[in-house]
Amino acid sequence: MKKLIWTLLIIGACQRPANDDTINPTTLYTPSELNAKSNGACDQMKAWEGQIVQVRGRIDQPVFSEMQNGGKFWLRDEKGFIEVYVKEASTEDLQSLHRRVVKGLNVSITGKAVAGQKQTQFKCKKNLFVEINKADAVVF
């Protein structure tokens, strides 16, 4: 009986899918799906870093500053959220984003997957955020 249990445990462990940390640029992800890819230690390079990513969610908490030529907002789904940063946007794009990024709207974002860090009590964990610099990166 013990051999049967060990055999089943080994087979079950072998059948688990590998942690896929790649991003397909043609796939439309949810914030929760992207969060699942952002696991691991801060010193581990992930395959998704710097890749183009598409994500769909509901806009929450937009914060823009023309002085910094950027800002950020959150995209949410039922299970979680992901941060979207606006970096190095032209004045025209930033003004357009001010009008387009409205709390509660469902949008798709195409941007670059960028690695960040989040500190936990005992270690640093990798996280993923999306970076955009053009108003047309936000599609309704």
Residue pairs with C-beta under 8 A, 6 or more apart in sequence:
19 39
20 37
21 37
21 39
21 40
21 46
21 47
21 48
22 47
22 48
22 51
23 29
23 34
23 37
23 47
23 48
23 51
23 52
23 53
23 113
25 51
25 52
25 53
25 54
26 54
27 54
28 54
28 55
28 56
28 108
29 53
29 54
29 55
29 56
30 55
30 56
30 57
30 77
30 79
31 55
31 57
31 75
31 76
31 77
31 79
31 80
31 81
31 82
32 77
32 78
32 79
32 80
34 53
34 55
34 82
34 113
34 128
34 130
35 80
35 82
35 127
35 128
37 46
37 48
37 128
38 46
38 115
38 126
38 127
38 128
39 125
39 126
40 46
40 125
40 126
41 123
41 124
41 125
41 126
42 117
42 124
42 125
42 126
43 124
44 126
46 115
46 126
46 128
48 113
48 128
49 113
49 114
49 115
50 112
50 113
50 114
51 112
51 113
52 110
52 111
52 112
52 113
53 110
53 111
53 112
53 113
53 130
54 108
54 109
54 110
55 75
55 82
55 84
55 108
55 109
55 111
55 130
56 75
56 106
56 107
56 108
56 109
57 75
57 76
57 77
57 81
57 82
57 106
57 107
57 109
58 75
58 76
58 77
58 104
58 105
58 106
58 107
59 73
59 74
59 75
59 76
59 101
59 102
59 103
59 104
59 105
59 106
59 107
60 73
60 74
60 75
60 76
60 81
60 103
60 104
61 73
61 74
61 103
62 71
62 72
62 73
62 101
62 102
62 103
63 71
63 72
63 73
64 70
64 71
64 86
64 94
64 97
64 98
64 101
65 71
66 91
66 94
69 87
69 88
69 89
69 91
69 94
70 85
70 86
70 87
70 88
70 89
70 94
71 85
71 86
71 94
71 97
72 83
72 84
72 85
72 86
73 83
73 84
73 101
74 81
74 82
74 83
74 84
75 81
75 82
75 84
75 107
75 109
75 130
82 128
82 129
82 130
83 116
83 129
83 130
84 109
84 111
84 129
84 130
84 131
84 132
85 114
85 129
85 130
85 131
85 132
86 94
86 97
86 131
86 132
86 133
87 131
87 132
87 133
88 133
89 97
89 132
89 133
89 134
89 135
92 135
93 133
93 134
93 135
94 135
96 135
97 135
97 138
100 135
100 138
100 140
101 107
101 138
105 140
106 140
107 138
107 139
107 140
108 138
108 139
108 140
109 130
109 132
109 137
109 138
109 139
110 132
110 137
110 139
111 130
111 131
111 132
111 137
112 130
112 131
112 132
113 128
113 129
113 130
114 128
114 129
114 130
114 131
115 126
115 127
115 128
116 126
116 127
116 128
116 129
117 124
117 125
117 126
117 127
118 124
118 125
118 126
118 127
119 125
132 138
